[in-house]
Amino acid sequence: MRLQFNEAKATQAAARLLELRGGRMSYVKLIKLLYLADREALIRWARPISADCYVSMAKGPVLSQTYDLIIDGAPDGYWSQHISPPEHYEVALALKPDYGKLSDAELLLLEEIFAEHGHKSRWDLVNLTHDLPEWIDPQGSAIPIAHRDILKAAGKTDSEIAAVESELECLAVAEKFF
């Protein structure tokens, strides 16, 4: 059982990165920054920000459902209220959200990721994410990336990985009932 994707948190994280960038950026760059932030949250705190599914795609790892929101939108969804549809391969902050779904630590992590990588081009970020150990060239398809793959790449032991997986599963079960 997996944690459910949190569209509100994904939207607020994207909005914060867009705000830091002046309100507009390439959606490839945005999806890479979001992946790096989610990945780092998982490594540091054993919890991702968005609870999205990770997949290896041709241009590197992505947050699958967030990618779908960027490309396909969700006309009546929270995302579409705050983030514009792509135009010329860019998205823009349409309406600044309340950041209440994100913790102070998550907001600080997003700012840290932006400070480290926000100045890089989308293609620099594609190259950077191609170098991550969990990315596998999907040869034109998409390959799921498990939390285990990221944690192992970060040097976590098998017992640490098992503990994180168990905790995430417990959270998913609790989420289902509450």
Secondary structure, 3 states (H helix, E strand, C coil): CCCCCCHHHHHHHHHHHHHHCCCEEEHHHHHHHHHHHHHHHHHHHCCCCCCCCEEEECCEEEEHHHHHHHHHCCCCCHHHHHECCCECCEEEECCCCCCCCCCHHHHHHHHHHHHHHCCCCHHHHHHHHHCCCCCCCCCCCCEEECHHHHHHHCCCCHHHHHHHHHHHHHHHHHHHHC
